[in-house]
């Protein structure tokens, strides 16, 4: 009997202690779990995770940008523009997306005319696709991309200023060509510019897209673009158009804000009339604008909603080119 | 001997279990403590804590602003401007800071000419001080303040647009009058506008202040202003000037960014020539600008450093007043 009684207190005490401490431990684990859920999501600018970090030794990669220029059938314009753009301040590297299938790139000639201020990489494509320029090129080391059409000349002043604006708005597409969509009573959207009716938010006009053919945006969005629904790629391939509208949808969805910030260019020119190739660019096709309205509606279907938002902010450079471009009657 | 052995296992087991679970509990508490430290600091726009929350029933107080107009010896202009400003969209209330010491306010006449779109409060002052307008008035219910000089007429379009811009940049002074400081080799600062040399950051000009005599800013900064070094109040009282420079110092220190965002006004007018009072405003004093340079240097002393930062962002309204004010040669 004594034997029983000896063991009992130990076991009982042990069991009670065990129960008590188990409860305490479980409570603490639940608290810890709750706290972990409250931790901020460690993400820098609410931007997509960059798989590629800039190399630590190239400090410049953080304060510079990569120019991506896709080219088709206008090599004379390409080379003229490369001479101009290769010297833009804060340019880190140029990536030429070579859509001239089967044709040799001008790399040899380029090298023979060196040295050049920055490296230029010719990316030979296997199929002539509009969305080739939206690949997540391994050569990208900078946080920013400057994307330019191969017939668009923007002054260095404009580009330097717009880059500084992008650095203040890194989650937006900061560029020189604003466009908008409007809604109609039937629910069908239409795409256009100033010629369309204002969306009706107060006076003045609004824009809901900034075209990527002359704009800065975060490199992370190229990575993000690789993860879109297949139907988006099919749409762009079907129309050979609308990759820029798709990018605006992507950015607007990601930020919940207007996708673009419009910087009013002082000097922007279209050089297509200067080409010897006789090729005049996709936007001359009769169906070009109708296609873009079509794309807006298709993308709304694909993304199950209209993510584009309106903005009426127009940014210019203070005191440039006129040193007092802000003076008034006061 | 058996007796001893009976008790022993219980005690030993109990002690070991106790030790083990104590260690586990301590570890969990440390983990919980670490997680708590990582929790985000719950603060809205990095703005000073607003003691005054807008009354829950006035939803409009969140999307509207309070006009604060200080007035001295220009009651005719005041009343003309009140007729204009009382109808601005999103205006919640007007606070008139009555610096005409010993003189009756026009409140009776104002009431006899009612009803009015918004309440107007006349705050009688005991001393004619420039910084009277920077009090933390208990009548303030909105997050935003619009501060206007009593001789400045800004169009409703400009104000409506600038308010929408402020809502996107709530920690900045968003207004229509940009100014800058420049540094000289001697280390002495000078105050001015476009007539001064550019600070030399790239091409174009820069501004480092936006004057509060025609600007929106967060109500919390008025509260913040009450907590400045005594020397700041002494400086403003001594010069009857520079309260706006002091506010820009305050905001720049608080944000670590340029204090202001400049919105280019379409229609801003100075009405002082229209007054019957013959009073022409402080800025006509011979020493006015020299005083302001003096203030910049004094404030750098008081704050032990120069917190003002430069910006060259100039914001205009897209498509207003010209529906295609963004068109270019493209």
Interface residues (C-beta under 8 A of the other chain):
Chain A: X2 X3 X5 X6 X7 X9 X10 X11 X13 X14 X17 X18 X21 X24 X25 X28 X29 X31 X32 X35 X36 X38 X39 X40 X152 X157 X160 X161 X164 X165 X168 X177 X178 X194 X198 X202 X203 X204 X205 X206 X207 X262 X264 X265 X268 X269 X270 X311 X312 X313 X314 X315 X316 X317 X318 X319 X320 X321 X323 X324 X325 X326 X327 X328 X329 X330
Chain B: X2 X3 X5 X6 X7 X9 X10 X11 X13 X14 X17 X18 X21 X24 X25 X28 X29 X31 X32 X35 X36 X38 X39 X40 X152 X157 X160 X161 X164 X165 X168 X177 X178 X194 X198 X202 X203 X204 X205 X206 X207 X262 X264 X265 X268 X269 X270 X311 X312 X313 X314 X315 X316 X317 X318 X319 X320 X321 X323 X324 X325 X326 X327 X328 X329 X330
